[in-house]
Amino acid sequence: MTQLDELDFNTVQIDQHGPIAVLTINRPKALNALNAETLGEIAQAVDMIIEDAEVGVLIITGAGDRAFVAGADIAEFKQVQSVYDGRELALSGQDVMSRIATLPIPVIAAVNGYALGGGLELALACDIRVASTGARLGLPEVTLGLLPGFGGTQRLSRLIGAGRALDLMLTARQVRADEALAMGLVNYVADDALMKAREVAEVILKNAPIALSLVKEAVRRGLDSGLDAGLEIEADMFGLATATKDFQEGVDAFLNKRPAAFQGE
Ligand code: COA
């Protein structure tokens, strides 16, 4: 099988060290803006990562020290000539974000600078967000006569509540890392977002991999359900977890006062 870091992409790069894969959006001259090629390459990379049983956590970041991703590529908006084109553009971006959101492994965004528009939507498709101290986050689409179309109207309001999400989307203002932390938009702030993301990944990797994927699924599917349906999903996921060898291992390790050695089975 092709090693992940041998894949030959133009605008993204994957580096894998053991169970941590880092996907870097690499168009620094355009502040890593997402053009059609980049979206396609992210989708391909994500599909390859799903196939790679070795990868336990994915980190997504941006190349250079200025931007995570400064949005969808505004130059390509010129190609949008009809309602149909616009809808297709949104659907193609949403598809990529949904592939990330439904990955069975935890995904961490290391937001190392501007995360605007499609860049913030990319971060929102991740499970955990780490911002660098100088990061700026926002959804400025209305300044272009647009609205967020890669999942932002839905994921931001689910994450921080409709009131705060509407404030950000209607004013188009950028928030700094400390404000983003206070409103729950990011989970951690650190001088070096990628280094902190790796630390968080190491903590996650101590836990049982199947349980991690079941947590993700329960939260994601539950958010789109009422409480009763969500509780049923949780019970289903809990039942699946109890059928794993890792569950037996975790309980045995606790009772015998030793560290658990999870196999992902
Ligand atoms: N799409 C395409 N190109 C972009 C881009 C985007 N979303 N964001 C930045 N770039 C390009 C700029 O056009 C510029 O290219 P150039 O050097 O060939 O002129 C380069 O990246 C550097 O950006 P610049 O604007 O000169 O940097 P800055 O430090 O003055 O401002 C930002 C940084 C992020 C505030 C500014 O680039 C910006 O507002 N970008 C657009 C953000 C946005 O609206 N995103 C949502 C899109 S839906």
Residues whose N, C-alpha, C, O or C-beta is under 5 A from the ligand:
A	BS01	COA	K29 A30 L31 A33 A70 G71 A72 D73 I74 A75 Y114 L116 G117 G118 P140 E141
